[in-house]
Amino acid sequence: MQSLSNTSRIVADELRRAERSINLATRDTAQFLLTTLEATEAHSLSAAMTQRTVKATVAALSALVDGQDQMAMRAHLFVEKVGRQLGLTETSWGENLPKPSSASLEEIDLPPVVEVMSPQG
């Protein structure tokens, strides 16, 4: 049973690490979008020049958020369910809860949301 307990901890740690990576990628992508928009404004660049970059970055953010949803709604629940079916206790997971904890707001440290207005107003 000790081997199963060790394996479950590894699985839970890897799930936490994957979730943390998605959170950090989301933060970095949002920061890239913000920097791109600030550079466009600061240098009076044409919005048409950055439109493709902004569109692609927003699509990337959407995919990352979808990935977060998949981890939270499917992977966590599945790993928790399998662990319980194998007879693992919460202690076997290495913490109080078998489900990996979400990153705190301080850990994510997302930039503030800014409103982007078109040149027309």
NORHUBEL-V861320 format. One record per residue. PSI is psi in whole degrees, -180 to 180 (999 if undefined). OMEGA is omega in whole degrees, 0 to 359 (NA if undefined). Layout:
[[PSI,OMEGA] [PSI,OMEGA]]
//
This chain:
[[-28,180] [-39,179] [-41,179] [-39,178] [-44,179] [-43,179] [-41,180] [-36,177] [-40,178] [-44,179] [-47,180] [-41,179] [-41,179] [-36,177] [-43,176] [-44,181] [-42,178] [-43,179] [-42,178] [-40,179] [-42,178] [-42,179] [-43,180] [-39,178] [-39,178] [-45,179] [-47,182] [-39,179] [-42,177] [-40,178] [-40,177] [-44,179] [-46,180] [-45,180] [-41,178] [-45,180] [-40,178] [-40,179] [-39,179] [-44,180] [-45,184] [-34,183] [11,179] [44,178] [154,178] [136,178] [-30,179] [-30,180] [-35,184] [-2,185] [-45,181] [-42,180] [-46,180] [-44,180] [-44,179] [-38,180] [-41,177] [-39,177] [-40,178] [-42,177] [-41,179] [-43,179] [-39,179] [-42,178] [-40,176] [-40,177] [-40,177] [-42,179] [-43,180] [-43,180] [-45,184] [-42,188] [-25,183] [-58,185] [-48,181] [-50,183] [-41,180] [-47,180] [-41,179] [-44,181] [-46,179] [-42,179] [-42,179] [-38,178] [-29,178] [-4,177] [17,180] [144,177] [171,178] [-34,179] [-33,180] [-24,182] [-8,178] [10,177] [-178,183] [-31,181] [136,179] [-30,181] [130,179] [141,182] [148,176] [154,177] [144,179] [163,179] [-35,179] [-38,181] [-38,182] [-46,175] [54,180] [146,177] [158,180] [153,178] [132,178] [148,179] [128,180] [127,180] [145,178] [161,180] [-22,180] [-14,178] [999,NA]]
//
